[in-house]
Amino acid sequence: MPDLDEIDKKILLLLKDNARMSLTDIAKKVGLSVMGVKNRIRKLEEKGIIEGYSANINLSRLGYDIMAFVEISVEARVRREVAEALQKRKEVVELYEVTGTCDFMAKIVVRNMEELREFLAITLAKMEGIISTQTLLIIRNYRIKFDKLL
Amino acid sequence: MIGVKGIMAFLFIKTQPKNRQVPVEDEISRMKGVLHLYEVLGEYDMCVHVHAETREELSNLLYNISTVEGVKEITTIIISKRIK
């Protein structure tokens, strides 16, 4: 665990909430000069603690109303091929190889139930080596704060 | 094609105590989004056919049903295609 003081932690939490917050505002909130904040952010970036900055896109506003986790169990021999094929699918926005009752957990984003069904019943069903899938529809997103990790 | 925009699901519900069955049915049947409600035999006590415009609406409906006194367990089956 890298050595972070309380000011570094505050800066990280402020940027996590709003990566576009101005250096002046951050400086006011943490009680440092603008240059002081700038240097700290640069160091956090250099250490790889801040990996990048991105926009939170509301996919529902773009018409993607259905989100689901799909647990996928595969035959061991095709594990890598299935992972590669899943990564190429536009519906798969996150993919994890996991331990436990299945081999992969894929987060799927589609426009409607028809597209979800098509992905499950046609796309996945066609992939060789898939043993079973279990689909968990996401019905509410909770915003998790990770203050306690810092 | 399920023919309707949004999400349709069957909710299988267990009630406890059993004398709450009728009040639970009454309360659930009045909720927005409930299309049909069936009393069923077997592992569950009732089956509710619901429709929600959005994921959040389904979440709210599930919350409302789960907080009805006497609802013990809900299993949600999402309809992916209406065949007939």
gemmi code that builds the backbone of each chain (N, CA, C; Angstrom):
import gemmi

chains = {
    "A": [
        ("MET", (0.857, -1.208, 0.000), (0.000, 0.000, 0.000), (0.880, 1.241, 0.000)),
        ("PRO", (0.775, 2.081, -1.036), (1.607, 3.275, -1.081), (1.277, 4.216, 0.078)),
        ("ASP", (2.273, 5.019, 0.405), (2.119, 5.932, 1.531), (1.296, 7.145, 1.117)),
        ("LEU", (0.061, 7.209, 1.574), (-0.802, 8.353, 1.252), (-1.137, 9.085, 2.538)),
        ("ASP", (-0.987, 10.397, 2.520), (-1.417, 11.117, 3.718), (-2.889, 11.540, 3.550)),
        ("GLU", (-3.428, 12.199, 4.574), (-4.845, 12.552, 4.572), (-5.215, 13.471, 3.405)),
        ("ILE", (-4.263, 14.357, 3.036), (-4.556, 15.293, 1.922), (-4.655, 14.523, 0.602)),
        ("ASP", (-3.730, 13.589, 0.396), (-3.802, 12.763, -0.828), (-5.154, 12.046, -0.904)),
        ("LYS", (-5.566, 11.495, 0.238), (-6.835, 10.747, 0.262), (-8.005, 11.663, -0.069)),
        ("LYS", (-7.968, 12.884, 0.496), (-9.052, 13.840, 0.209), (-9.085, 14.185, -1.271)),
        ("ILE", (-7.908, 14.406, -1.836), (-7.837, 14.750, -3.265), (-8.419, 13.604, -4.109)),
        ("LEU", (-8.042, 12.383, -3.760), (-8.549, 11.227, -4.517), (-10.080, 11.146, -4.442)),
        ("LEU", (-10.618, 11.353, -3.250), (-12.077, 11.267, -3.096), (-12.783, 12.389, -3.850)),
        ("LEU", (-12.196, 13.586, -3.832), (-12.805, 14.703, -4.568), (-12.802, 14.427, -6.062)),
        ("LEU", (-11.667, 13.916, -6.554), (-11.579, 13.638, -7.999), (-12.454, 12.449, -8.394)),
        ("LYS", (-12.605, 11.493, -7.471), (-13.467, 10.335, -7.777), (-14.911, 10.812, -7.973)),
        ("ASP", (-15.321, 11.782, -7.156), (-16.684, 12.316, -7.273), (-16.835, 13.209, -8.492)),
        ("ASN", (-15.802, 13.980, -8.773), (-15.868, 14.917, -9.888), (-14.458, 15.170, -10.431)),
        ("ALA", (-14.127, 14.424, -11.492), (-12.769, 14.514, -12.038), (-12.509, 15.863, -12.711)),
        ("ARG", (-13.592, 16.628, -12.932), (-13.411, 17.935, -13.587), (-13.349, 19.083, -12.570)),
        ("MET", (-13.292, 18.737, -11.301), (-13.202, 19.799, -10.287), (-11.920, 20.602, -10.514)),
        ("SER", (-12.035, 21.910, -10.412), (-10.863, 22.741, -10.714), (-9.819, 22.626, -9.604)),
        ("LEU", (-8.584, 22.870, -10.000), (-7.493, 22.824, -9.010), (-7.759, 23.835, -7.894)),
        ("THR", (-8.338, 24.987, -8.273), (-8.635, 26.031, -7.276), (-9.623, 25.500, -6.234)),
        ("ASP", (-10.671, 24.830, -6.707), (-11.669, 24.294, -5.767), (-11.067, 23.205, -4.878)),
        ("ILE", (-10.259, 22.344, -5.496), (-9.632, 21.275, -4.701), (-8.719, 21.910, -3.642)),
        ("ALA", (-7.952, 22.912, -4.088), (-7.018, 23.579, -3.169), (-7.766, 24.161, -1.967)),
        ("LYS", (-8.908, 24.791, -2.237), (-9.704, 25.377, -1.141), (-10.165, 24.291, -0.177)),
        ("LYS", (-10.611, 23.162, -0.743), (-11.185, 22.105, 0.101), (-10.138, 21.386, 0.935)),
        ("VAL", (-8.905, 21.290, 0.405), (-7.897, 20.538, 1.176), (-6.925, 21.467, 1.911)),
        ("GLY", (-7.062, 22.779, 1.670), (-6.221, 23.734, 2.386), (-4.782, 23.777, 1.895)),
        ("LEU", (-4.604, 23.634, 0.594), (-3.258, 23.732, -0.001), (-3.270, 24.796, -1.090)),
        ("SER", (-2.088, 25.134, -1.609), (-2.032, 26.046, -2.752), (-2.387, 25.271, -4.023)),
        ("VAL", (-2.719, 26.005, -5.073), (-3.030, 25.354, -6.353), (-1.830, 24.530, -6.826)),
        ("MET", (-0.641, 25.101, -6.708), (0.569, 24.378, -7.141), (0.780, 23.116, -6.315)),
        ("GLY", (0.504, 23.259, -5.019), (0.635, 22.096, -4.122), (-0.279, 20.964, -4.565)),
        ("VAL", (-1.524, 21.316, -4.906), (-2.486, 20.305, -5.353), (-2.028, 19.696, -6.676)),
        ("LYS", (-1.587, 20.578, -7.573), (-1.139, 20.118, -8.901), (-0.011, 19.085, -8.767)),
        ("ASN", (0.954, 19.404, -7.882), (2.074, 18.475, -7.685), (1.625, 17.146, -7.110)),
        ("ARG", (0.711, 17.216, -6.163), (0.225, 15.968, -5.552), (-0.508, 15.113, -6.596)),
        ("ILE", (-1.350, 15.771, -7.416), (-2.083, 15.005, -8.441), (-1.083, 14.380, -9.423)),
        ("ARG", (-0.065, 15.143, -9.794), (0.952, 14.604, -10.719), (1.617, 13.364, -10.124)),
        ("LYS", (1.946, 13.451, -8.818), (2.585, 12.292, -8.165), (1.640, 11.089, -8.114)),
        ("LEU", (0.355, 11.376, -7.834), (-0.624, 10.270, -7.799), (-0.748, 9.622, -9.177)),
        ("GLU", (-0.633, 10.452, -10.210), (-0.686, 9.915, -11.581), (0.575, 9.100, -11.875)),
        ("GLU", (1.733, 9.645, -11.483), (3.004, 8.946, -11.753), (3.071, 7.593, -11.061)),
        ("LYS", (2.499, 7.546, -9.850), (2.513, 6.271, -9.099), (1.497, 5.278, -9.648)),
        ("GLY", (0.648, 5.752, -10.568), (-0.369, 4.856, -11.145), (-1.593, 4.711, -10.255)),
        ("ILE", (-1.655, 5.561, -9.207), (-2.844, 5.482, -8.338), (-4.033, 6.104, -9.070)),
        ("ILE", (-3.787, 7.199, -9.762), (-4.805, 7.722, -10.688), (-4.420, 7.196, -12.069)),
        ("GLU", (-5.234, 6.317, -12.590), (-4.907, 5.703, -13.895), (-5.404, 6.525, -15.066)),
        ("GLY", (-6.426, 7.345, -14.834), (-6.967, 8.129, -15.932), (-8.235, 8.832, -15.493)),
        ("TYR", (-8.818, 9.580, -16.424), (-10.042, 10.322, -16.125), (-11.062, 9.964, -17.205)),
        ("SER", (-12.309, 9.744, -16.778), (-13.297, 9.379, -17.791), (-14.668, 9.958, -17.425)),
        ("ALA", (-15.544, 9.975, -18.421), (-16.903, 10.488, -18.181), (-17.829, 9.328, -17.849)),
        ("ASN", (-18.750, 9.551, -16.925), (-19.770, 8.534, -16.639), (-20.898, 8.722, -17.634)),
        ("ILE", (-21.044, 7.778, -18.519), (-22.080, 7.919, -19.549), (-23.344, 7.192, -19.108)),
        ("ASN", (-24.457, 7.907, -19.175), (-25.739, 7.294, -18.821), (-26.261, 6.521, -20.035)),
        ("LEU", (-26.078, 5.202, -19.967), (-26.437, 4.384, -21.135), (-27.945, 4.348, -21.392)),
        ("SER", (-28.732, 4.537, -20.337), (-30.198, 4.563, -20.530), (-30.601, 5.704, -21.444)),
        ("ARG", (-29.902, 6.836, -21.294), (-30.217, 7.997, -22.134), (-29.883, 7.735, -23.607)),
        ("LEU", (-29.033, 6.752, -23.821), (-28.680, 6.386, -25.204), (-29.572, 5.250, -25.715)),
        ("GLY", (-30.545, 4.885, -24.890), (-31.489, 3.854, -25.336), (-31.152, 2.451, -24.871)),
        ("TYR", (-30.082, 2.318, -24.081), (-29.722, 0.982, -23.588), (-30.378, 0.787, -22.229)),
        ("ASP", (-31.571, 0.199, -22.252), (-32.378, 0.133, -21.033), (-32.178, -1.134, -20.215)),
        ("ILE", (-31.581, -2.132, -20.810), (-31.450, -3.410, -20.102), (-29.986, -3.703, -19.784)),
        ("MET", (-29.735, -4.016, -18.518), (-28.390, -4.406, -18.072), (-28.518, -5.716, -17.324)),
        ("ALA", (-27.572, -6.597, -17.538), (-27.659, -7.880, -16.827), (-26.268, -8.441, -16.592)),
        ("PHE", (-26.160, -9.241, -15.556), (-24.954, -10.053, -15.368), (-25.280, -11.439, -15.889)),
        ("VAL", (-24.381, -11.994, -16.669), (-24.596, -13.362, -17.138), (-23.456, -14.219, -16.607)),
        ("GLU", (-23.830, -15.218, -15.814), (-22.829, -16.169, -15.315), (-22.692, -17.256, -16.382)),
        ("ILE", (-21.461, -17.509, -16.789), (-21.257, -18.453, -17.895), (-20.318, -19.579, -17.458)),
        ("SER", (-20.782, -20.798, -17.624), (-19.923, -21.953, -17.337), (-19.485, -22.558, -18.664)),
        ("VAL", (-18.199, -22.840, -18.770), (-17.683, -23.363, -20.040), (-16.836, -24.610, -19.814)),
        ("GLU", (-16.670, -25.360, -20.883), (-15.759, -26.505, -20.811), (-14.343, -25.951, -20.718)),
        ("ALA", (-13.527, -26.582, -19.871), (-12.182, -26.053, -19.596), (-11.355, -25.862, -20.866)),
        ("ARG", (-11.528, -26.753, -21.845), (-10.695, -26.707, -23.058), (-10.934, -25.457, -23.909)),
        ("VAL", (-12.103, -24.823, -23.767), (-12.396, -23.663, -24.622), (-12.412, -22.340, -23.837)),
        ("ARG", (-11.908, -22.411, -22.627), (-11.938, -21.233, -21.744), (-11.391, -19.981, -22.429)),
        ("ARG", (-10.217, -20.110, -23.010), (-9.582, -18.933, -23.622), (-10.355, -18.442, -24.855)),
        ("GLU", (-10.802, -19.384, -25.671), (-11.535, -19.019, -26.892), (-12.847, -18.289, -26.539)),
        ("VAL", (-13.525, -18.792, -25.528), (-14.786, -18.153, -25.122), (-14.500, -16.737, -24.611)),
        ("ALA", (-13.444, -16.599, -23.824), (-13.100, -15.269, -23.286), (-12.823, -14.302, -24.441)),
        ("GLU", (-12.086, -14.766, -25.444), (-11.768, -13.898, -26.591), (-13.031, -13.529, -27.364)),
        ("ALA", (-13.894, -14.512, -27.570), (-15.131, -14.248, -28.320), (-16.034, -13.279, -27.558)),
        ("LEU", (-16.108, -13.452, -26.254), (-16.973, -12.564, -25.459), (-16.452, -11.132, -25.468)),
        ("GLN", (-15.124, -10.998, -25.408), (-14.534, -9.646, -25.408), (-14.866, -8.876, -26.674)),
        ("LYS", (-15.077, -9.599, -27.764), (-15.354, -8.943, -29.048), (-16.810, -8.504, -29.185)),
        ("ARG", (-17.690, -9.026, -28.338), (-19.116, -8.695, -28.476), (-19.400, -7.290, -27.955)),
        ("LYS", (-20.173, -6.529, -28.723), (-20.472, -5.158, -28.296), (-21.370, -5.132, -27.053)),
        ("GLU", (-22.165, -6.176, -26.872), (-23.079, -6.205, -25.715), (-22.328, -6.380, -24.391)),
        ("VAL", (-21.118, -6.957, -24.471), (-20.366, -7.244, -23.245), (-19.541, -6.016, -22.872)),
        ("VAL", (-19.924, -5.351, -21.798), (-19.201, -4.132, -21.414), (-18.191, -4.387, -20.304)),
        ("GLU", (-18.367, -5.472, -19.595), (-17.377, -5.884, -18.591), (-17.322, -7.400, -18.619)),
        ("LEU", (-16.122, -7.926, -18.419), (-15.979, -9.384, -18.416), (-14.955, -9.787, -17.356)),
        ("TYR", (-15.336, -10.737, -16.518), (-14.446, -11.201, -15.455), (-14.342, -12.713, -15.501)),
        ("GLU", (-13.127, -13.231, -15.322), (-12.972, -14.662, -15.123), (-13.060, -14.855, -13.614)),
        ("VAL", (-13.888, -15.777, -13.169), (-14.141, -15.885, -11.732), (-13.982, -17.329, -11.240)),
        ("THR", (-13.902, -17.460, -9.920), (-13.898, -18.796, -9.316), (-15.292, -19.040, -8.748)),
        ("GLY", (-15.615, -20.269, -8.506), (-16.927, -20.556, -7.906), (-17.795, -21.391, -8.815)),
        ("THR", (-19.071, -21.050, -8.859), (-20.015, -21.919, -9.571), (-20.034, -21.690, -11.083)),
        ("CYS", (-19.367, -20.636, -11.560), (-19.283, -20.439, -13.016), (-17.860, -19.999, -13.354)),
        ("ASP", (-17.582, -19.855, -14.656), (-16.219, -19.510, -15.084), (-16.060, -18.039, -15.439)),
        ("PHE", (-17.130, -17.443, -15.997), (-17.073, -16.030, -16.394), (-18.303, -15.298, -15.890)),
        ("MET", (-18.100, -14.035, -15.607), (-19.226, -13.161, -15.271), (-19.152, -12.017, -16.288)),
        ("ALA", (-20.189, -11.890, -17.111), (-20.202, -10.838, -18.131), (-21.291, -9.833, -17.803)),
        ("LYS", (-20.966, -8.553, -17.892), (-22.009, -7.532, -17.746), (-22.465, -7.164, -19.148)),
        ("ILE", (-23.758, -7.269, -19.368), (-24.331, -7.086, -20.694), (-25.182, -5.829, -20.713)),
        ("VAL", (-25.037, -5.037, -21.755), (-25.895, -3.861, -21.926), (-26.554, -3.955, -23.301)),
        ("VAL", (-27.873, -3.928, -23.305), (-28.625, -4.003, -24.570), (-29.799, -3.033, -24.534)),
        ("ARG", (-30.430, -2.841, -25.698), (-31.524, -1.860, -25.763), (-32.830, -2.356, -25.145)),
        ("ASN", (-33.117, -3.644, -25.311), (-34.411, -4.155, -24.833), (-34.318, -5.667, -24.599)),
        ("MET", (-35.434, -6.226, -24.138), (-35.446, -7.651, -23.815), (-35.222, -8.513, -25.055)),
        ("GLU", (-35.675, -8.012, -26.181), (-35.502, -8.766, -27.425), (-34.006, -8.936, -27.733)),
        ("GLU", (-33.257, -7.855, -27.554), (-31.810, -7.939, -27.793), (-31.128, -8.839, -26.767)),
        ("LEU", (-31.620, -8.787, -25.533), (-31.025, -9.655, -24.502), (-31.254, -11.119, -24.864)),
        ("ARG", (-32.487, -11.390, -25.269), (-32.823, -12.764, -25.640), (-31.975, -13.231, -26.827)),
        ("GLU", (-31.803, -12.336, -27.777), (-31.013, -12.675, -28.964), (-29.571, -13.000, -28.560)),
        ("PHE", (-29.046, -12.199, -27.649), (-27.671, -12.441, -27.193), (-27.558, -13.794, -26.492)),
        ("LEU", (-28.559, -14.075, -25.620), (-28.493, -15.320, -24.840), (-28.816, -16.535, -25.690)),
        ("ALA", (-29.912, -16.428, -26.445), (-30.432, -17.619, -27.136), (-29.752, -17.863, -28.478)),
        ("ILE", (-29.139, -16.823, -29.030), (-28.501, -17.030, -30.339), (-26.980, -16.911, -30.219)),
        ("THR", (-26.520, -15.745, -29.778), (-25.068, -15.532, -29.735), (-24.371, -16.523, -28.796)),
        ("LEU", (-24.819, -16.563, -27.543), (-24.148, -17.453, -26.590), (-24.396, -18.916, -26.927)),
        ("ALA", (-25.630, -19.207, -27.349), (-25.964, -20.606, -27.637), (-25.106, -21.165, -28.774)),
        ("LYS", (-24.649, -20.265, -29.657), (-23.833, -20.719, -30.803), (-22.375, -20.963, -30.418)),
        ("MET", (-21.937, -20.361, -29.304), (-20.525, -20.498, -28.938), (-20.238, -21.921, -28.472)),
        ("GLU", (-19.204, -22.498, -29.037), (-18.888, -23.879, -28.706), (-18.283, -23.970, -27.305)),
        ("GLY", (-18.744, -24.944, -26.546), (-18.138, -25.199, -25.241), (-18.837, -24.538, -24.070)),
        ("ILE", (-19.889, -23.777, -24.345), (-20.618, -23.178, -23.234), (-21.553, -24.232, -22.639)),
        ("ILE", (-21.403, -24.466, -21.348), (-22.205, -25.511, -20.706), (-23.539, -24.936, -20.238)),
        ("SER", (-23.475, -23.806, -19.564), (-24.724, -23.220, -19.072), (-24.550, -21.733, -18.798)),
        ("THR", (-25.672, -21.026, -18.758), (-25.635, -19.607, -18.397), (-26.751, -19.325, -17.400)),
        ("GLN", (-26.515, -18.325, -16.620), (-27.546, -17.883, -15.661), (-27.574, -16.364, -15.765)),
        ("THR", (-28.745, -15.806, -16.034), (-28.830, -14.364, -16.273), (-29.479, -13.649, -15.093)),
        ("LEU", (-28.792, -12.651, -14.609), (-29.294, -11.874, -13.478), (-29.543, -10.450, -13.960)),
        ("LEU", (-30.791, -10.076, -14.077), (-31.113, -8.735, -14.574), (-30.787, -7.694, -13.499)),
        ("ILE", (-30.120, -6.647, -13.900), (-29.810, -5.578, -12.936), (-31.012, -4.649, -12.899)),
        ("ILE", (-31.610, -4.486, -11.725), (-32.809, -3.645, -11.653), (-32.548, -2.333, -10.929)),
        ("ARG", (-31.449, -2.204, -10.269), (-31.117, -0.922, -9.643), (-29.608, -0.820, -9.490)),
        ("ASN", (-29.082, 0.349, -9.784), (-27.640, 0.559, -9.587), (-27.444, 1.351, -8.299)),
        ("TYR", (-26.535, 0.903, -7.481), (-26.207, 1.662, -6.277), (-24.827, 2.268, -6.460)),
        ("ARG", (-24.689, 3.499, -6.045), (-23.378, 4.130, -6.148), (-22.609, 3.805, -4.875)),
        ("ILE", (-21.496, 3.130, -5.049), (-20.721, 2.710, -3.888), (-19.583, 3.702, -3.661)),
        ("LYS", (-19.489, 4.197, -2.446), (-18.366, 5.069, -2.098), (-17.277, 4.173, -1.524)),
        ("PHE", (-16.037, 4.490, -1.825), (-14.999, 3.618, -1.281), (-14.074, 4.373, -0.328)),
        ("ASP", (-14.636, 5.388, 0.332), (-13.853, 6.192, 1.275), (-13.076, 5.326, 2.263)),
        ("LYS", (-13.730, 4.252, 2.723), (-13.125, 3.450, 3.792), (-11.911, 2.664, 3.311)),
        ("LEU", (-11.789, 2.498, 1.985), (-10.623, 1.772, 1.474), (-9.372, 2.630, 1.542)),
        ("LEU", (-9.570, 3.926, 1.567), (-8.398, 4.824, 1.552), (-7.897, 5.106, 2.966)),
    ],
    "B": [
        ("MET", (-39.846, -11.317, -29.658), (-40.501, -10.035, -29.386), (-41.562, -10.241, -28.317)),
        ("ILE", (-41.492, -9.524, -27.227), (-42.486, -9.733, -26.188), (-43.701, -8.845, -26.408)),
        ("GLY", (-43.641, -7.981, -27.367), (-44.820, -7.218, -27.730), (-45.055, -5.975, -26.892)),
        ("VAL", (-44.354, -5.833, -25.801), (-44.563, -4.698, -24.921), (-43.206, -4.070, -24.627)),
        ("LYS", (-43.192, -2.743, -24.567), (-41.937, -2.075, -24.221), (-41.684, -2.282, -22.727)),
        ("GLY", (-40.464, -2.422, -22.339), (-40.154, -2.579, -20.929), (-39.843, -4.013, -20.563)),
        ("ILE", (-40.130, -4.339, -19.316), (-39.764, -5.658, -18.789), (-41.014, -6.347, -18.244)),
        ("MET", (-41.186, -7.614, -18.623), (-42.270, -8.397, -18.046), (-41.657, -9.528, -17.235)),
        ("ALA", (-42.323, -9.868, -16.151), (-41.772, -10.923, -15.293), (-42.876, -11.659, -14.573)),
        ("PHE", (-42.538, -12.865, -14.136), (-43.396, -13.593, -13.212), (-42.716, -13.572, -11.856)),
        ("LEU", (-43.458, -13.210, -10.846), (-42.925, -13.241, -9.490), (-43.604, -14.386, -8.753)),
        ("PHE", (-42.819, -15.309, -8.282), (-43.368, -16.413, -7.495), (-43.181, -16.081, -6.019)),
        ("ILE", (-44.278, -16.117, -5.297), (-44.256, -15.606, -3.922), (-44.685, -16.663, -2.921)),
        ("LYS", (-43.920, -16.702, -1.823), (-44.323, -17.546, -0.690), (-44.821, -16.628, 0.405)),
        ("THR", (-45.907, -16.998, 1.045), (-46.424, -16.160, 2.133), (-46.332, -16.912, 3.455)),
        ("GLN", (-46.271, -16.144, 4.513), (-46.258, -16.728, 5.852), (-46.664, -15.656, 6.867)),
        ("PRO", (-47.561, -15.881, 7.777), (-48.334, -17.111, 7.941), (-49.366, -17.249, 6.833)),
        ("LYS", (-49.886, -18.446, 6.700), (-50.780, -18.721, 5.573), (-52.082, -17.918, 5.648)),
        ("ASN", (-52.466, -17.478, 6.853), (-53.716, -16.701, 6.931), (-53.525, -15.272, 6.405)),
        ("ARG", (-52.310, -14.938, 5.971), (-52.068, -13.619, 5.358), (-52.273, -13.677, 3.847)),
        ("GLN", (-52.507, -14.858, 3.336), (-52.591, -15.031, 1.879), (-53.567, -14.049, 1.220)),
        ("VAL", (-54.781, -13.983, 1.739), (-55.806, -13.130, 1.106), (-55.452, -11.640, 1.210)),
        ("PRO", (-55.087, -11.138, 2.404), (-54.678, -9.733, 2.453), (-53.485, -9.419, 1.546)),
        ("VAL", (-52.537, -10.343, 1.444), (-51.373, -10.141, 0.566), (-51.850, -10.041, -0.884)),
        ("GLU", (-52.739, -10.939, -1.267), (-53.274, -10.915, -2.638), (-53.971, -9.583, -2.927)),
        ("ASP", (-54.774, -9.149, -1.955), (-55.510, -7.885, -2.137), (-54.550, -6.726, -2.358)),
        ("GLU", (-53.539, -6.679, -1.504), (-52.611, -5.559, -1.566), (-51.806, -5.572, -2.874)),
        ("ILE", (-51.317, -6.738, -3.243), (-50.499, -6.834, -4.458), (-51.334, -6.553, -5.700)),
        ("SER", (-52.562, -7.032, -5.700), (-53.388, -6.872, -6.914), (-53.705, -5.408, -7.210)),
        ("ARG", (-53.584, -4.547, -6.195), (-53.869, -3.123, -6.415), (-52.638, -2.345, -6.905)),
        ("MET", (-51.506, -2.984, -6.916), (-50.276, -2.254, -7.256), (-50.160, -2.000, -8.754)),
        ("LYS", (-49.619, -0.828, -9.092), (-49.401, -0.475, -10.494), (-48.334, -1.422, -11.072)),
        ("GLY", (-48.616, -1.931, -12.251), (-47.646, -2.826, -12.883), (-48.021, -4.287, -12.755)),
        ("VAL", (-48.990, -4.574, -11.863), (-49.419, -5.967, -11.702), (-50.481, -6.263, -12.755)),
        ("LEU", (-50.184, -7.175, -13.664), (-51.107, -7.490, -14.757), (-52.073, -8.604, -14.370)),
        ("HIS", (-51.526, -9.652, -13.792), (-52.352, -10.784, -13.366), (-51.799, -11.328, -12.060)),
        ("LEU", (-52.694, -11.895, -11.290), (-52.232, -12.515, -10.047), (-52.933, -13.857, -9.908)),
        ("TYR", (-52.154, -14.882, -9.686), (-52.727, -16.226, -9.589), (-52.370, -16.848, -8.240)),
        ("GLU", (-53.319, -17.521, -7.652), (-52.999, -18.353, -6.494), (-52.561, -19.683, -7.093)),
        ("VAL", (-51.466, -20.232, -6.623), (-50.974, -21.464, -7.250), (-50.733, -22.545, -6.209)),
        ("LEU", (-50.641, -23.775, -6.687), (-50.369, -24.910, -5.808), (-48.892, -25.263, -5.935)),
        ("GLY", (-48.359, -25.888, -4.914), (-46.970, -26.318, -5.010), (-46.061, -25.518, -4.099)),
        ("GLU", (-44.847, -25.326, -4.562), (-43.815, -24.707, -3.717), (-44.165, -23.260, -3.337)),
        ("TYR", (-44.821, -22.557, -4.267), (-45.156, -21.153, -4.015), (-46.654, -20.995, -3.782)),
        ("ASP", (-47.017, -19.835, -3.234), (-48.433, -19.605, -2.932), (-49.122, -18.774, -4.004)),
        ("MET", (-48.367, -17.888, -4.643), (-48.988, -17.109, -5.717), (-47.970, -16.773, -6.807)),
        ("CYS", (-48.516, -16.460, -7.956), (-47.682, -16.080, -9.093), (-48.228, -14.748, -9.618)),
        ("VAL", (-47.357, -13.772, -9.738), (-47.789, -12.443, -10.171), (-47.128, -12.125, -11.510)),
        ("HIS", (-47.944, -11.766, -12.466), (-47.426, -11.379, -13.778), (-47.316, -9.856, -13.765)),
        ("VAL", (-46.112, -9.345, -13.928), (-45.935, -7.893, -13.804), (-45.301, -7.300, -15.057)),
        ("HIS", (-45.523, -6.010, -15.211), (-44.868, -5.264, -16.295), (-44.290, -3.985, -15.717)),
        ("ALA", (-43.045, -3.686, -16.091), (-42.426, -2.435, -15.647), (-41.809, -1.758, -16.861)),
        ("GLU", (-41.934, -0.441, -16.896), (-41.354, 0.309, -18.030), (-39.828, 0.285, -17.981)),
        ("THR", (-39.301, 0.354, -16.762), (-37.838, 0.444, -16.611), (-37.358, -0.519, -15.523)),
        ("ARG", (-36.027, -0.676, -15.466), (-35.434, -1.522, -14.431), (-35.754, -0.968, -13.050)),
        ("GLU", (-35.690, 0.359, -12.930), (-35.951, 0.986, -11.630), (-37.399, 0.754, -11.196)),
        ("GLU", (-38.308, 0.800, -12.193), (-39.717, 0.573, -11.870), (-39.920, -0.856, -11.360)),
        ("LEU", (-39.211, -1.797, -11.976), (-39.301, -3.188, -11.514), (-38.727, -3.301, -10.103)),
        ("SER", (-37.623, -2.619, -9.877), (-37.004, -2.643, -8.555), (-37.966, -2.093, -7.505)),
        ("ASN", (-38.643, -0.980, -7.832), (-39.593, -0.390, -6.884), (-40.765, -1.330, -6.614)),
        ("LEU", (-41.254, -1.960, -7.682), (-42.370, -2.884, -7.519), (-41.959, -4.062, -6.624)),
        ("LEU", (-40.757, -4.580, -6.852), (-40.263, -5.689, -6.018), (-40.152, -5.259, -4.566)),
        ("TYR", (-39.688, -4.021, -4.380), (-39.557, -3.507, -3.016), (-40.945, -3.403, -2.370)),
        ("ASN", (-41.904, -2.845, -3.128), (-43.249, -2.684, -2.574), (-43.869, -4.027, -2.212)),
        ("ILE", (-43.661, -5.015, -3.085), (-44.237, -6.332, -2.801), (-43.525, -6.976, -1.608)),
        ("SER", (-42.204, -6.828, -1.574), (-41.450, -7.506, -0.510), (-41.748, -6.924, 0.868)),
        ("THR", (-42.281, -5.692, 0.902), (-42.564, -5.100, 2.212), (-44.023, -5.304, 2.645)),
        ("VAL", (-44.791, -6.023, 1.833), (-46.168, -6.353, 2.256), (-46.073, -7.378, 3.395)),
        ("GLU", (-46.789, -7.109, 4.473), (-46.737, -8.019, 5.615), (-47.271, -9.382, 5.209)),
        ("GLY", (-46.452, -10.399, 5.397), (-46.872, -11.750, 5.034), (-46.109, -12.297, 3.824)),
        ("VAL", (-45.417, -11.422, 3.100), (-44.612, -11.921, 1.976), (-43.286, -12.425, 2.534)),
        ("LYS", (-43.022, -13.703, 2.325), (-41.823, -14.294, 2.920), (-40.679, -14.397, 1.915)),
        ("GLU", (-41.022, -14.735, 0.691), (-39.959, -14.972, -0.298), (-40.484, -14.667, -1.703)),
        ("ILE", (-39.621, -14.052, -2.528), (-40.013, -13.769, -3.917), (-38.939, -14.324, -4.848)),
        ("THR", (-39.362, -15.038, -5.850), (-38.424, -15.466, -6.900), (-38.880, -14.808, -8.201)),
        ("THR", (-37.963, -14.116, -8.850), (-38.324, -13.356, -10.049), (-37.854, -14.079, -11.303)),
        ("ILE", (-38.774, -14.313, -12.200), (-38.432, -14.932, -13.489), (-38.732, -13.890, -14.570)),
        ("ILE", (-37.697, -13.439, -15.242), (-37.882, -12.433, -16.289), (-38.335, -13.114, -17.578)),
        ("ILE", (-39.335, -12.552, -18.224), (-39.817, -13.122, -19.492), (-38.939, -12.575, -20.617)),
        ("SER", (-38.305, -13.472, -21.346), (-37.442, -12.994, -22.428), (-38.166, -12.997, -23.770)),
        ("LYS", (-39.202, -13.807, -23.891), (-39.961, -13.829, -25.141), (-41.353, -14.391, -24.889)),
        ("ARG", (-42.347, -13.704, -25.394), (-43.702, -14.249, -25.317), (-43.928, -15.063, -26.578)),
        ("ILE", (-44.184, -16.324, -26.409), (-44.286, -17.215, -27.566), (-45.714, -17.255, -28.091)),
        ("LYS", (-46.682, -17.235, -27.193), (-48.085, -17.291, -27.640), (-48.931, -16.302, -26.842)),
    ],
}
model = gemmi.Model(1)
for chain_id, residues in chains.items():
    chain = gemmi.Chain(chain_id)
    for i, (resn, *xyz) in enumerate(residues, 1):
        res = gemmi.Residue()
        res.name, res.seqid = resn, gemmi.SeqId(i, " ")
        for name, pos in zip(("N", "CA", "C"), xyz):
            atom = gemmi.Atom()
            atom.name, atom.element = name, gemmi.Element(name[0])
            atom.pos, atom.b_iso = gemmi.Position(*pos), 0.0
            res.add_atom(atom)
        chain.add_residue(res)
    model.add_chain(chain)
structure = gemmi.Structure()
structure.add_model(model)
structure.setup_entities()
